Amino acid sequence: MDKFSFLDEELARLDSDGLLVNPRTVEGPLEAWVQIDGKNVLNMSTNNYLGFANHPQLKQAAQRAIDEYGVGPAAVRTLAGTNRLHLELEKRLAKFKCAEATLSFPSGCACNLAVISSLMGETDTIFSDELNHASIIDGCRLSRAKTVRYRHCDPAALDSQLHERRSGRRLIITDGVFSMDGDIAPLPEILEVAERHDAMLLVDDAHGEGVLGSHGRGIIDHFQLQGKVDIEVGTLSKAFGVVGGYVAGSERLIEYFRQKGRFFMFSSAVTPADTAACIAAVDVLESSDAPVKTLWNNTRYLKEKMRGLGFDMGKSQTPIIPLLIGDAKKAVQMSQRLFDEGIFAAPIAFPVVPRGTARIRVMISANHSISDLDFAVEVFRRLGQEFGLL
Ligand SMILES: *Cc1c(COP(=O)(O)O)cnc(C)c1O
């Protein structure tokens, strides 16, 4: 027994539970079809909703920014790492999201950690949807506030939890679109509860941006709640196709996060190239609603076919489609078989989703053509039968 033998034990345990993760290697640009582990497959695994990850206008903006500013910021934002482009992106995002101001972060994860931990402390209470993203859960832990998990998308349960805990600051947090189920938070009802109890409200719109609302402005636009939700966290790594995170809210809140947000103060920002590409993504979204419309046409088309075949897609209301399987090993096997047949769709298991709810997560993109989707439906039909899902 050496002092690291616990590593082998834990890895062996994960292996026997079917929970070892073996990421595949992407060998080319993210298009509908992508070269992965030496094979050309239909990509149904990435969050590249609008095809922006390899968009010519974004790439050109990134290349120009490298020529103009070089490759790295070489300091955290608060010391010397704030580039003119960061400020421009923040202005453009504020306008796009109809918020007073925004502040950008190295990632959506870092943003949640910073925002939650700077607002809340030991004597406060956070009310968090039980299926919220891991970075929200970690932000709650980092804040040391008491955290109450409320029943998934249940405003009545949230309301009664708020009745029970009245002391200190109170913050309600929900994902906008739940990343593993594809359902949409009942934000108007949650907002009503927040207002009734005078609690702060944070929505994490990582999977709503570029997807919901006019021109992909997100969940606030989808429900017409402009100016009503206190804090919105977003990511630039999904529909935006690049990398980075940001928080949107009042000038007052944003100034507070600028002074107190840990990962703004202690981690370097994304590069000039990333930032310029994100600005170009806002340009593209503002100038045309077409990619978002294509995304939704594709989503409706595939879901109708899959429903016709008899697949259980859970509560999905968005381009995130879970094919529920249950057993983690079976999900891994099915993903492998899909890959053999030309589809890259990742298996998702604990700890990303609760134990016993493993699934294949199918992600739709505006990049997919109708014939791509027809191809997918035919493969899903065959493997759905093979794995007893139909
Ligand atoms: C993906 C995701 C994040 C993290 O975003 P990154 O920019 O990849 O760090 C945060 N919240 C939710 C709900 C997400 O789905």
The ligand as a MOL file (V3000), in Angstrom:
LIG
                    3D

  0  0  0     0  0            999 V3000
M  V30 BEGIN CTAB
M  V30 COUNTS 15 15 0 0 0
M  V30 BEGIN ATOM
M  V30 1 C -22.0660 25.0620 -19.4400 0
M  V30 2 C -22.6720 25.7540 -18.2940 0
M  V30 3 C -21.9170 26.5920 -17.4870 0
M  V30 4 C -20.4220 26.7440 -17.6400 0
M  V30 5 O -20.0480 27.4980 -18.7110 0
M  V30 6 P -18.5040 27.5070 -19.1670 0
M  V30 7 O -18.3840 28.7850 -19.8870 0
M  V30 8 O -18.3080 26.2960 -20.0300 0
M  V30 9 O -17.6600 27.4580 -17.9370 0
M  V30 10 C -22.5610 27.2600 -16.4720 0
M  V30 11 N -23.8760 27.0950 -16.2440 0
M  V30 12 C -24.6310 26.2690 -16.9950 0
M  V30 13 C -26.0860 26.1300 -16.6990 0
M  V30 14 C -24.0510 25.5650 -18.0380 0
M  V30 15 O -24.7930 24.7390 -18.7750 0
M  V30 END ATOM
M  V30 BEGIN BOND
M  V30 1 1 1 2
M  V30 2 1 2 3
M  V30 3 2 2 14
M  V30 4 1 3 4
M  V30 5 2 3 10
M  V30 6 1 4 5
M  V30 7 1 5 6
M  V30 8 2 6 7
M  V30 9 1 6 8
M  V30 10 1 6 9
M  V30 11 1 10 11
M  V30 12 2 11 12
M  V30 13 1 12 13
M  V30 14 1 12 14
M  V30 15 1 14 15
M  V30 END BOND
M  V30 END CTAB
M  END
